[in-house]
Amino acid sequence: MRGHTVYVSIGRTLRALDLFTGRQKWGAEFSDELQYEVGHGPDRGLKVIDATPPGQLGVVITFTVDNMIMAMDRDTGRLLWKEKREHMPSKVTPIEQSGLLLFETKYVHEVINPAQQVPVLRIAKPIQCSNLVGRYGIWQVKSWGWRDREGIALFDYLANQEVMFEAIDGVEDDVACVMGFHRVFCATNDGDKICYAPNGVPTALRGGHRIQQLAVVCPTLFALMAKHEGTRTRRVLGLDPQNLAVRFDLGELSREPSDNEDKQILALPELAVIVNSRDRDDDHCELWGVAPTGQIVWRTYVGEWSAHYALGGHIVCYAGGWKILRPNDGQIVMDHS
């Protein structure tokens, strides 16, 4: 589902159905089957991208398994353009409400206007890891600039401008950088330390623990850490983003769940939603709603956790089946186990 349209694919065909009436708007046939994102995250399903807000004239982008990209009018299905590529983008993300798309590979980033075949912007630079926040790309880079430095670059895709570069040694590729409070935060030294740009100094948070994930819930920076020797227990710290002082520590959490440690904190506008096992068993997980002050607002049992993310003002959780929770109190409003 994208906006007010439900897309259904059987074999090489695609049908666009009106969300409210169920009537078919249009149909199309392709050279091969459409690509499908597996897993339990927010991108799961047919790789059909519609970056235009509902109610506006828009373009739908589709990707087939034989490396064909096709752009069609969202309302009529009329083909606007198609392109055969040797290498398909590994990641496709809408940029804010601009109607533009970001196509990412390891060494090439393209900003695409879906109505046009020619990229609006093409960046061919060695980017190790990228995270899109609003209109900005946070890049973890090596050999950057004429001095071949390692560090963090902040790029404004809409303005086609590098906003900031900070030379930082040992940026941890497995921990996504986050942005908030006019700073970019990253893990360094295998996750032993945290640093920020601009003008930050790598700082150790807790001995014997390494950072697995960072998340911003104003006015607090959350850090999920795991013990790296012995039993791999976890901790969640709340940090002051101005000086990286520890505001609170939720105490020792179980080592379970041990999967997807880089996605165990969901940052909402006024709440962090974290996952923990209530009895050190992967099959018995809870979601905790944690306020920026460190107060645990609610706890909800979900079972064998795999993923949770925000969608449509709710929390979607996959734990052996799909569950939808209200963020204010953690109440399960739909359970399809």
N, C-alpha and C positions, 0 to 999 in steps of 0.2 A: 504494500500500500504506500502510495506517495501522494500526500495532500488529499484531494477528494476523489482520487482514482485508485482502483484496485487492478493490479496487473497480474494476469494469469497466463502461464506458458505451458504448452503441451508440445513436446517435440521441438520442431523448428518454428512454431507459431507463437504469437503473443496477442492476447486480447486485453483491451482496456475497458474496464467496467466502471460505471458511475457508482460511487460509494453509497449514495443514498437510495437510488432506485434499482441498482443491480443491472441496469440496461447496458448493453455493449455500445461504447462510443465508436470504436474502430478496432480493426485487426490488422496484423502484419505477419509476413512470412520472411524468414531469414535463411542465410546460407548454411547455418548450423544451429545447434542448440545454444540458448543463452547461458552465460556464465552464472554460477550460483555460489553464493558465499555460505560456507558451512559454519558450524559452531553455534554458540548461544548468545553472541553479542548483538549490539544494535544494528550491525550491517548484515545480519543473517538474512538470506533470501535471494531472490533474483537480483542480478546486478543491473538494475534499472534506476537511473539517476535523473531526478527532476529537481533542479536547483531553484526554480522560480516559485515565489510564494503563491499560494492558491488565490484564484480570482484574477490573475494576470496572464497575459499571453505568454506561453512557455514552450520549452523544448525538452524532450525526453531523450536521454542518451542511453543506448544499450550496447552490450559487449557480448560477442559470441565466442564460443570455445575455439573457433578457427581464426581468432585474432582480427575480427572485423568490428569496427566501431560505427554505429549508425545513429544519426540524429533525426528525430521526427517531431512534427508539430504535436503538442500535447493534446489538442482538442480534436484534430482530424486524423492524425497518424500519417500525414503526408511526409514523405522522405525529403529531408533538407540537404543532407550530405552523408556520405559514407567513406570510410578510409580503412584500408588494410594495413596493419602494422606488424613489423617483425617482433617487436617487444611491446606488450601491453603494459599500461600503468599498473603498478603493484597496489596503488591506493588512489582512490578518487573521492574528493571531499568538496562539498559546497563551501564557498567563501562568504560567510555572513549572510546578509540578505541581498547581495549584489547580483545574484543570478549567474555568477561565474563559478567555474569549477577548477579545482587544483588537481592536475594529473601528476603523480609522483613516481619516479623510479629512483634508484640510488644516486645517479649522477645527473639526472635531468628533472627539473620541475617546470611544468607548463601551466599557465593560466589560460583557460579556455572559455570563450564565449560560446555556449552551446549552439547558437544560431549561425556561427561561422566556423569554417573548417580550419582556418589559419589561427594558430595560438595568438592571444593578445600579448603574451609575455613568455619567453623561454629562457630558463636559467640553467646553464650547464656548468655546475661546480661540484666538487667532491663533498657532498653532504652525508655525514655518517648516520644521522638520525634527525627526524623532523617531527614537530608537533604544531598543529594549526590551532591558534587561539584567536577567534574572531577573524580579523583581517591580517593577522600577523603570523608569520612562520618563525618558530624558534628552532634554530638549526644548531646541532652539535657538529662541529667541523674540525678538520685537521688540515694542515698545510694551507692555511687561509691567507690570502693577500700576498704581497711581494715579500713579506718576511716569513712566509710559510709557518704561521703560528696555529696552535690548537686553541679551541675555545668555544664560545657561544656567540652566534650572530642572530640578530633580530631583524627580520625583513618584512616590510609593508608591501603585500602583494598588490593592493589596489593603487598605491602611489608609485610602485616600481622603484622602491628605495630601501637601501640598507639603513636601518635606523640606528643600530648599535653593533659594535663588536667588542668583546671582552676576552683577552687572552687568559685562559684558565687551563692549567695542566691537569691531565688525568680525568677528564670528564667521563662519567660512567654512562656507557651507551645503553645499558639495559634499564636505566631509570629515566623516564621521560621528564624533561624540564617543564616547569610550570611558571606562569606569569601572574603577578599581582602586586599591589602596593608600589607600582612604578619600578618593579624589579623582576628579574628572571632568576629563578632558583634552580640549582642542579646539584646532583651528587657527584663526588669526586673520590679518587683514591680507592676504587673498588667499592664505593658506597660507605667507606669509613667516615667521610666528612661531607659537609654541605657547604655550598658557596653560593653567592648571588652576584649578579651583575646589574649595574656597574659598581666598580670599586669595592668588591667584596674580598674577604680573606677566607680560605678554607677552614672550617671549624668542625671539630669533633663533637658529636652529640652524646654518645654513650659508649663507653669502652666495651669491646667484645661484640658489638652489634653493627650491622650494616644496613644502610637505607635500601628499601625495596620499592617504595613509592612515595611521591610527594603530592599533596593536594592542597588547594587554597579554598578555605571557607572563611570569608571575612568576619572578624579581623584576625584570623589565626591561620598559620601554616601547619598543616598536619604532616607528620612523617611516620610511615610504617617501617619498622626496623625488625630485623631478624638476627638472632644470635648465630654467629658463624662458626663456633666451636662447641662440640657437645650437642645436647638436645636443641634443635632449632626452634626455640620458642620465639614468639613475636611480641613486640611492644608498639603502642601508638603514642607518640609524643605530640603535644601542641606547642608550637613555637611562636615567639614574638617575631614577626617578619622584619622588624627594624634592627634588632640586635642578635637574633637567633637564640635568645635565652629561652629555656624550657618553662612554659606556663603551666603545663600539667603533664602527667604521665598516667595512662590508664592502667598501668601495672602489667605484670606478666600475663600474656595471653597464651593459649595453647599453640602447638606447632601446626595444628590443623585449622583450616585447610591449607595445604602446602602448595597447591596449584595456583597459577595466575596471580602471583604475589604482587605483580605490578598493576593489578586491577581490583584490589580488595577494598579500596576506599572510593566511594562515590561522592563527589563534591557537589552539593546542592547549594543554592544561594544562602541558606541559613542553617545548614545541617550537613554533617558528614555521616555517611552510612557505611559502616564497616562490617565485616563478617568475622565470626569467631565460632569455634566449636564449644559447646557448653560442657562437654565431658571428654574432650580429646579424641573424639571419633568423627571422621569425615562425614559420616551419615547423619550427624546430629548438630547441624550448624544453625546459628542464629544471625540475624541482622540486627545491628545496634544503630539507633539514631543518636548521634553525639553532637551536642551543641558546641559552638566555638569556645565556650567557657570550660569544656571538658565534662559537663554534665551529661550523663546517659539518659536521654529523654524517653526512649522506649527500647524494648527488646522483643523481637518476633522470631519464633522458631520457624525455619524453612526446610530443614532436612539436608540432603546431600547437595551442597551448593556447587554451582559451576560458574555463574556470572550474575551480576545485577547492574542495571543502568537506568537512566532517567528517560522517560518517554511520555509525552502528552500530559505532563504535570503529575505523573505517578512514578513509582519505582517498579520496574519489571525485573523479576528474578527467575532464573532457571535453576531449580533444585530437584532434579528427577521429574520435573514437570514445570509448567509455567505458573507463576504467581504474580499478582499485581497488588501492590501495597500503597496505602496513603502515606505520604511523607510526613505529615504532621503528627501522626500517632502510631504509624507502623501497622495499622489494621489491614489485614488481607481482604481485599474487596473482590478478588477473583482467584480461584484455585483450580487449575486444570492439570492435576497430577495424574 
